[in-house]
Amino acid sequence: MKMQKLYFINQVTNSQKDEWASMVVGMMGNPKFVNDASRCVYENDEILVSHDFMSYPDDTKEAVMLVCMLKDGQIIRMETGATPLA
């Protein structure tokens, strides 16, 4: 699936977007930021729902639900929700 644009729904300044982008690049470059397991729960032409188990550099783990709204085969909006795992 090809993603061309990601729109920020909430109101943030450009500097906040830059900070967020920098944080994401740093997280993805950290070898302790790991997607342990991922599965597609549901997908059609309008929505994609996936469930992931993530491990983080601070040795915490979360179950993450990702919901993506699709249009013309591309992600136009996404939301995540996470539950800490003991």
N, C-alpha and C positions, 0 to 999 in steps of 0.2 A: 504494500500500500504506500503510495507516494503522498507526502505532506508538503504543501507549498507554503502555507501561511498559518501561523498560530496567533489568534487574537486574544488579547487580555480583556476579559469581560469586566473585571473590577477596575476601579479608577486608581491608577498608579502613575507616578511621574516617570519620565524617561530614565532618571537616575535609579529609581527603584527597579525598573525593568533591567537595567544594566547590572545592578547588584544581583538580581535573581538569576540572570543569565550566567554571570560569573560563578555563582554558587553551584549551579547545575553542572557547569563544565568541570569544576573542581570535584564534585561528587562523582561524576561519571569516570573521572580519571583515577579515582582512588580504588585500589584493588580490593579493599574491604567493603566496597559498595557492590553487593552481589544480588542478582535476581536468582534466588535458589530454585524457584519453580514458577511456571506460568501456564495458564490454560485459558483458552477461549471458552467462555460460558455461553455466549450467544452472539450471533452476527447475522445481520441482513443488510439490505441496501441503505438503511437509515441509521443503524446503531451497531456498536461493537461493545461487548461487555467482557472484560477479562478479570481474572483473579490471580494474584501473584503473592508469593512469599519472598520478602526482602530481608537481607541482612545489611547492617550499616556499620560504618567505621567505629562507632562507640559500642559495638558488640550487642546492640539491641536488634530485635527482629519484629517485623510487622506483617500482617496479612493486608494486602492492598487490593481494593476494588477499583477498576478503571472503567469509566463509561465514556465512550466517544460518540458524538453525533457525526454522521457521515452525509456528504452531499457529493454526488458525481464521483464516488469512490475515494474521496479525500476527507480527512478529519477536519471539521470546521469548529468543533468545540469539544472540550474534554473536562471531566471532573474526576477527582480521586477521593477515596475515603480510606482511612487506615485504622487498623486495630492493633494495638501493641500485643505482642505474644510474650508470655512469661518464659 
